[in-house]
Amino acid sequence: MESLYNQFSRFHVLKKFKDLLSEWWNIDLFLIEKSPSGLFYNHETKINNSIVKALLGSRMFREGFIDSVHSCKEQLPSQKRHTFMALWKQVHFNVFAVPLIVDSTHEGFIVATGFKNDNEARLEKALQYLQLPPEWIEKELKKLKTLNETDLSYVKKLLLILAEECFSLFQERQQQKHLIEKLMEERSPHQYEELVGKSPSMQFLYGILNKIRKFESTILIQGEHGTGKELVARAIHSQSPRADMPFIAQNCSAFNDNLLESELFGHRKGSFSGASRDKKGLFEMAHGGTFFLDEIGDTSPALQAKLLRVLQENTFFPVGGTALKKVNVRIIAATNKDLKDLSEMGAFRQDLFYRLNVINIKTPPLRERPEDIALLTNHFLRRLTPGMEKKLSKKVLEYFYNYSWPGNVRELENEIEKLLVLSDEREKVITEEHLSHKIKQPEGKGGSSVSFEGQSLKEAVRTLEKQMIAQCLKKENGNKTKAAKILGLSRTSIILKAREYNLLEPESA
């Protein structure tokens, strides 16, 4: 089993706190883990404070440091959420320690040390014992910071916030691991045509597709880039009474206005420079079938008026033509924009919006359906490596689960293809070696996205506190009692703090 140190040390929030405490106060942050033989300090820990680094390089002083942390352990379990302060007696350094409690079991401590107290002589003597150069000792002792009572109280509060954040992230990672193990055992993907997913949002989408399969209503599909809007349109067409007729797709953002009009409606010879012959438009080619207009929100008002005519009367004029053309086409439109908002602002024709929005379908982003990642991964592996038994390691899937996928399913497919190309073709299990850096080091998910840049210690504490309260309230759907329990606060306290940070809905504020 992976050590607790290795699991916690990957958390972005822990690295951020370590850097901030070092920058502000020259304080170092450690994870001290419990083992069958007692507490131990991991030698891989990066140490910023030169004096602390020198002391922990000595076995004798390292054991004294562990003893000081162990004295905090003796004060458990009565005050699990308390920040304990102990004395590193050999050097007379103060040590802060916050217990790490995982599943009601004490697993170790988050520890901070490296600030000056009232007995510098003991520390200087310890450094001399290590036979360090006197000039080095003098220089490094001057770098030590003195913390007043207010500063100490902020450090204690920061450590408590950090511990709570680490607990939440650890529990989330554990849940993800269980989910990954469960989904990797899945043999048959849940699928609707080329759409893959078994999450509640995808099941809801499949339900809508089943309900409309016998009808020919105009449909508006809304969703972010890469969420599979064209796959939804193709699934609708293949299940409709027009399934044996053409399915034509056109991205409305691919051409300028004049070229797009020619593509859609065709043109007559000589209607513009370069029009050397008559050309049939896509609407004519889609006659009897389905026409999918992608990114319709990018069309101009003039073109929107002509599309409205097709929807209302099934007629249009080719560019440069005088004879009216009549077609029988079912239109499915898609956009990554909010057409309702655009229509209210005058940027999109309101009458066209209502004509398109007979049935509205939303494609969910991948970050809202992480339970589908394993199914999608297996689907793409089978498609990209037919006849080969390739699979991704659990580590790769963990990284996938902790990434927010701004490019959605398309980005996931591209990442898998890249891994297959760059990995050794003889390997059946693909590891994380060639994963994109942005996926290995994501900002936001799996770590704290809060920025402390330019903030004082007091401001940083408030920023983190506000973020944690907001996250808990969102997670518990605004239930203040449950959120207060998670954060170790009273219901009254969380209401007051939420009101202070303007986190309450108007009716409950």
RONU-668051 format. One line per field, with one value per residue (C-alpha): residue in three letters; z, y, x; residue number from 1. Coordinates in steps of 0.2 Angstrom, whole numbers. Each point is the difference from the previous one (the first is absolute). Layout:
<atoms>
kevo <- (ALA_...)
c3 <- (Z_...)
c2 <- (Y_...)
c1 <- (X_...)
drennu <- (NUM_...)
</atoms>
This chain:
<atoms>
kevo <- (MET_GLU_SER_LEU_TYR_ASN_GLN_PHE_SER_ARG_PHE_HIS_VAL_LEU_LYS_LYS_PHE_LYS_ASP_LEU_LEU_SER_GLU_TRP_TRP_ASN_ILE_ASP_LEU_PHE_LEU_ILE_GLU_LYS_SER_PRO_SER_GLY_LEU_PHE_TYR_ASN_HIS_GLU_THR_LYS_ILE_ASN_ASN_SER_ILE_VAL_LYS_ALA_LEU_LEU_GLY_SER_ARG_MET_PHE_ARG_GLU_GLY_PHE_ILE_ASP_SER_VAL_HIS_SER_CYS_LYS_GLU_GLN_LEU_PRO_SER_GLN_LYS_ARG_HIS_THR_PHE_MET_ALA_LEU_TRP_LYS_GLN_VAL_HIS_PHE_ASN_VAL_PHE_ALA_VAL_PRO_LEU_ILE_VAL_ASP_SER_THR_HIS_GLU_GLY_PHE_ILE_VAL_ALA_THR_GLY_PHE_LYS_ASN_ASP_ASN_GLU_ALA_ARG_LEU_GLU_LYS_ALA_LEU_GLN_TYR_LEU_GLN_LEU_PRO_PRO_GLU_TRP_ILE_GLU_LYS_GLU_LEU_LYS_LYS_LEU_LYS_THR_LEU_ASN_GLU_THR_ASP_LEU_SER_TYR_VAL_LYS_LYS_LEU_LEU_LEU_ILE_LEU_ALA_GLU_GLU_CYS_PHE_SER_LEU_PHE_GLN_GLU_ARG_GLN_GLN_GLN_LYS_HIS_LEU_ILE_GLU_LYS_LEU_MET_GLU_GLU_ARG_SER_PRO_HIS_GLN_TYR_GLU_GLU_LEU_VAL_GLY_LYS_SER_PRO_SER_MET_GLN_PHE_LEU_TYR_GLY_ILE_LEU_ASN_LYS_ILE_ARG_LYS_PHE_GLU_SER_THR_ILE_LEU_ILE_GLN_GLY_GLU_HIS_GLY_THR_GLY_LYS_GLU_LEU_VAL_ALA_ARG_ALA_ILE_HIS_SER_GLN_SER_PRO_ARG_ALA_ASP_MET_PRO_PHE_ILE_ALA_GLN_ASN_CYS_SER_ALA_PHE_ASN_ASP_ASN_LEU_LEU_GLU_SER_GLU_LEU_PHE_GLY_HIS_ARG_LYS_GLY_SER_PHE_SER_GLY_ALA_SER_ARG_ASP_LYS_LYS_GLY_LEU_PHE_GLU_MET_ALA_HIS_GLY_GLY_THR_PHE_PHE_LEU_ASP_GLU_ILE_GLY_ASP_THR_SER_PRO_ALA_LEU_GLN_ALA_LYS_LEU_LEU_ARG_VAL_LEU_GLN_GLU_ASN_THR_PHE_PHE_PRO_VAL_GLY_GLY_THR_ALA_LEU_LYS_LYS_VAL_ASN_VAL_ARG_ILE_ILE_ALA_ALA_THR_ASN_LYS_ASP_LEU_LYS_ASP_LEU_SER_GLU_MET_GLY_ALA_PHE_ARG_GLN_ASP_LEU_PHE_TYR_ARG_LEU_ASN_VAL_ILE_ASN_ILE_LYS_THR_PRO_PRO_LEU_ARG_GLU_ARG_PRO_GLU_ASP_ILE_ALA_LEU_LEU_THR_ASN_HIS_PHE_LEU_ARG_ARG_LEU_THR_PRO_GLY_MET_GLU_LYS_LYS_LEU_SER_LYS_LYS_VAL_LEU_GLU_TYR_PHE_TYR_ASN_TYR_SER_TRP_PRO_GLY_ASN_VAL_ARG_GLU_LEU_GLU_ASN_GLU_ILE_GLU_LYS_LEU_LEU_VAL_LEU_SER_ASP_GLU_ARG_GLU_LYS_VAL_ILE_THR_GLU_GLU_HIS_LEU_SER_HIS_LYS_ILE_LYS_GLN_PRO_GLU_GLY_LYS_GLY_GLY_SER_SER_VAL_SER_PHE_GLU_GLY_GLN_SER_LEU_LYS_GLU_ALA_VAL_ARG_THR_LEU_GLU_LYS_GLN_MET_ILE_ALA_GLN_CYS_LEU_LYS_LYS_GLU_ASN_GLY_ASN_LYS_THR_LYS_ALA_ALA_LYS_ILE_LEU_GLY_LEU_SER_ARG_THR_SER_ILE_ILE_LEU_LYS_ALA_ARG_GLU_TYR_ASN_LEU_LEU_GLU_PRO_GLU_SER_ALA)
c3 <- (0_-4_15_7_-3_-18_-2_10_-7_-17_5_-8_15_11_-11_-1_19_2_-13_9_17_-6_-9_14_16_-6_8_-6_-2_2_-1_15_-3_12_-3_11_8_4_-9_-14_-11_-18_-7_-17_8_-8_14_-3_17_0_19_0_-14_9_16_-8_-9_16_7_18_-3_-12_14_12_-13_-1_19_0_-12_10_15_-10_-4_19_1_-12_-2_10_-12_-17_-8_11_-6_13_4_7_3_-9_16_-7_-10_9_-16_1_-10_-6_-4_-7_1_-16_3_-14_2_19_1_5_-15_4_1_-10_8_-1_8_-3_8_14_18_16_2_-16_10_1_-18_-4_11_-9_-17_7_5_-18_-4_-12_-4_12_-14_-7_17_3_-18_2_17_-6_-13_14_2_17_0_12_8_-14_-13_9_1_-19_-3_12_-10_-17_6_5_-17_-9_10_-4_-18_-1_9_-13_-15_7_2_-18_-6_10_-8_-17_2_5_-15_-12_7_-2_-18_-6_3_-11_-16_-10_-2_1_-17_-11_-18_1_16_15_19_14_11_5_-12_-14_5_0_-18_-6_7_-10_-16_3_2_-16_-12_-8_-2_-12_10_-2_14_8_8_12_8_1_-14_0_9_-15_-7_-18_7_8_-16_-10_14_-2_-19_0_12_-10_-14_-12_5_-18_-7_0_15_-4_13_-2_13_-2_7_-14_-13_-2_-3_-19_-2_14_-10_-16_9_8_-14_-16_-13_-18_-13_-1_17_7_-6_-2_-2_-16_1_9_17_10_19_15_3_-16_3_17_-8_8_14_15_-1_15_2_13_9_-7_13_-11_-15_-5_2_-19_-1_15_-10_-14_11_8_-17_-2_17_-3_-18_-6_-14_-4_-15_-6_0_-16_-4_-3_0_18_5_12_11_13_13_19_8_16_6_12_10_14_4_9_-14_12_8_-18_-6_15_-4_-18_-6_-6_-8_13_-12_-7_18_4_-17_4_18_-2_9_10_4_10_-1_17_1_5_17_5_-4_6_3_-19_-2_1_-12_-13_3_-4_-15_-8_4_-10_-14_-2_3_-8_4_13_19_5_17_10_17_16_2_-17_5_16_-9_-12_14_8_-16_-4_-20_-7_-17_6_-9_-15_11_9_-17_-6_16_-1_-19_5_14_-12_-13_12_11_-4_-12_9_17_4_14_-4_14_4_-7_-15_8_-4_14_2_5_12_8_-1_8_9_1_12_7_6_-14_12_-3_14_-11_7_16_18_12_7_-17_-6_16_-5_-18_4_13_-12_-13_12_6_-18_-5_15_-2_-19_4_12_-11_13_15_14_13_-11_-6_18_5_-14_5_19_3_8_-11_7_-4_-18_-3_7_-11_-15_2_3_-17_-9_-3_4_-12_1_8_14_3)
c2 <- (0_17_10_14_12_-4_3_16_7_1_12_17_9_-8_6_17_2_-6_13_14_-4_-1_17_9_-7_-12_-14_-17_-12_-19_-16_-12_-17_-13_-18_-16_5_18_17_3_14_-3_4_5_16_16_12_19_5_-2_-2_-13_-9_-1_-6_-14_-6_-6_-16_6_16_-9_-12_15_8_-15_-1_18_-5_-16_10_8_-18_-3_14_-9_-5_13_15_-7_17_10_6_-6_9_-10_4_-7_-1_-3_16_9_2_1_-12_1_-16_-4_-18_-9_-10_-11_-11_4_-7_11_-2_13_19_16_8_18_6_12_16_9_-1_7_-12_2_-5_-18_0_7_-13_-14_7_2_-19_-4_9_12_16_14_13_-11_-2_18_4_-13_4_18_-7_-8_9_5_-2_10_-7_6_-8_-16_0_2_-14_-12_5_-3_-17_-5_6_-10_-16_2_2_-15_-11_5_-3_-16_-7_6_-9_-16_1_2_-15_-11_6_-3_-18_-3_8_-10_-16_6_-11_8_19_9_7_8_0_8_8_-8_2_-7_16_7_15_-12_-11_15_4_-17_1_16_-8_-15_12_10_-14_-1_18_13_16_12_-2_12_-9_11_-5_4_-4_-18_-7_-9_11_-7_-18_4_7_-16_-11_10_-2_-18_-4_12_-4_8_-12_-6_17_12_7_16_10_17_10_18_8_-8_13_18_6_0_-17_-8_7_-8_-16_-1_6_-3_13_4_2_18_5_5_0_-18_-8_-8_-12_-4_-8_-10_6_-12_3_-8_-14_-3_-1_-13_-2_9_16_3_18_1_16_9_14_6_4_18_9_0_-19_-3_8_-12_-15_6_-1_-18_-5_9_-3_-14_12_10_9_-5_13_10_-10_6_-16_-6_-17_-11_-13_-13_0_-3_13_-4_14_1_13_3_17_5_4_6_13_5_3_10_11_2_-11_-14_1_-4_-7_-12_-5_-5_-10_-10_-2_-12_-14_5_-12_3_-10_-2_5_-14_8_-3_-18_-7_-17_-2_3_-19_-5_14_-6_-18_6_10_-13_-13_11_6_-17_-13_-17_5_-2_17_9_14_-2_5_15_7_-2_9_15_0_0_15_11_11_-3_17_-8_-13_-17_5_5_-17_-9_10_-3_-19_0_10_-13_-14_8_4_-16_-16_-10_-16_6_-5_12_18_10_19_3_9_9_18_11_10_-17_-5_17_7_16_-1_-18_-11_16_17_13_14_14_8_12_17_-5_2_-15_7_2_-17_-8_9_-5_-19_1_7_-13_-14_6_3_-17_-9_10_-5_-18_-1_9_15_-11_11_-14_-13_13_6_-19_-2_16_-3_16_3_4_17_3_-6_11_16_-4_-4_17_9_-8_4_-19_-2_1_16_-9_-8_14)
c1 <- (0_6_6_-10_15_0_-19_-1_17_-8_-14_3_-7_14_13_-7_-1_18_6_-10_6_17_-1_-9_8_14_-10_1_-15_1_-10_4_-8_-4_7_-1_17_-6_0_13_6_2_17_-7_-7_6_6_1_7_19_1_-14_8_17_-8_-11_16_6_-8_1_-9_-13_-4_-3_-11_-11_0_-7_-14_-3_-4_-15_-6_-2_-13_-11_-14_-9_4_1_-3_12_17_13_16_15_18_15_10_17_0_-14_-10_-19_-10_-18_-9_-18_-5_-5_-16_-5_-16_1_17_15_13_13_2_2_15_7_16_15_-5_10_-4_8_14_12_15_-6_-2_17_8_-9_7_17_-1_-3_17_-8_10_-2_-3_-14_-8_0_-8_-13_-5_-4_-12_-11_-17_-8_-19_-10_-16_-11_11_0_-19_0_12_-10_-16_9_6_-18_-7_14_-4_-19_4_12_-14_-12_12_5_-18_-3_15_-5_-18_8_11_-15_-10_15_2_-19_-1_16_-10_-14_-1_-13_-1_-16_-3_-13_6_17_-4_9_-4_-10_-1_-16_2_3_-15_-11_6_-3_-18_-3_7_-12_-15_3_5_-17_-2_8_0_14_13_13_15_10_17_18_13_4_-15_-7_-14_2_0_-17_-6_5_-8_-16_0_4_-15_-12_-12_13_14_1_2_16_7_10_10_7_10_-6_16_11_-4_-2_-18_0_8_-11_-16_7_3_-17_-11_11_3_-3_14_7_-9_18_18_5_-17_3_-14_-16_2_-12_-1_0_-18_-4_12_-9_-17_-11_13_8_11_11_5_15_5_-16_3_15_-12_-3_-17_-2_3_-12_-14_3_1_-17_-8_5_-7_-16_-3_12_6_15_9_17_13_-3_-16_-18_-9_-6_6_-10_7_-6_14_0_12_10_10_14_10_12_-8_-15_-12_-13_12_6_-18_-4_15_-5_15_-11_-17_-13_-13_14_5_-18_-2_16_-4_-14_9_15_14_15_16_9_18_12_5_-19_1_16_-7_0_18_5_-14_6_18_-4_-11_14_13_-10_-3_18_8_-12_5_13_-3_7_-5_5_8_-10_12_-5_-18_3_7_-14_-13_10_0_-14_0_-4_0_-12_-1_9_15_-1_1_14_10_-3_6_16_3_-2_12_13_0_10_-12_6_-7_-18_-2_3_8_0_17_-6_-15_-2_7_-16_-9_14_0_-18_-5_-16_-6_10_7_-3_-4_0_13_10_10_2_-9_6_-1_-17_-8_6_-9_-16_2_2_-14_-12_4_-2_-17_-6_6_-9_-16_0_4_-14_-13_0_-3_8_-1_10_12_4_3_12_10_-1_-10_-17_-15_0_18_-1_-16_10_15_-10_-9_16_7_-16_-3_-18_-15_-10_-15_11_12)
drennu <- (1_2_3_4_5_6_7_8_9_10_11_12_13_14_15_16_17_18_19_20_21_22_23_24_25_26_27_28_29_30_31_32_33_34_35_36_37_38_39_40_41_42_43_44_45_46_47_48_49_50_51_52_53_54_55_56_57_58_59_60_61_62_63_64_65_66_67_68_69_70_71_72_73_74_75_76_77_78_79_80_81_82_83_84_85_86_87_88_89_90_91_92_93_94_95_96_97_98_99_100_101_102_103_104_105_106_107_108_109_110_111_112_113_114_115_116_117_118_119_120_121_122_123_124_125_126_127_128_129_130_131_132_133_134_135_136_137_138_139_140_141_142_143_144_145_146_147_148_149_150_151_152_153_154_155_156_157_158_159_160_161_162_163_164_165_166_167_168_169_170_171_172_173_174_175_176_177_178_179_180_181_182_183_184_185_186_187_188_189_190_191_192_193_194_195_196_197_198_199_200_201_202_203_204_205_206_207_208_209_210_211_212_213_214_215_216_217_218_219_220_221_222_223_224_225_226_227_228_229_230_231_232_233_234_235_236_237_238_239_240_241_242_243_244_245_246_247_248_249_250_251_252_253_254_255_256_257_258_259_260_261_262_263_264_265_266_267_268_269_270_271_272_273_274_275_276_277_278_279_280_281_282_283_284_285_286_287_288_289_290_291_292_293_294_295_296_297_298_299_300_301_302_303_304_305_306_307_308_309_310_311_312_313_314_315_316_317_318_319_320_321_322_323_324_325_326_327_328_329_330_331_332_333_334_335_336_337_338_339_340_341_342_343_344_345_346_347_348_349_350_351_352_353_354_355_356_357_358_359_360_361_362_363_364_365_366_367_368_369_370_371_372_373_374_375_376_377_378_379_380_381_382_383_384_385_386_387_388_389_390_391_392_393_394_395_396_397_398_399_400_401_402_403_404_405_406_407_408_409_410_411_412_413_414_415_416_417_418_419_420_421_422_423_424_425_426_427_428_429_430_431_432_433_434_435_436_437_438_439_440_441_442_443_444_445_446_447_448_449_450_451_452_453_454_455_456_457_458_459_460_461_462_463_464_465_466_467_468_469_470_471_472_473_474_475_476_477_478_479_480_481_482_483_484_485_486_487_488_489_490_491_492_493_494_495_496_497_498_499_500_501_502_503_504_505_506_507_508_509)
</atoms>
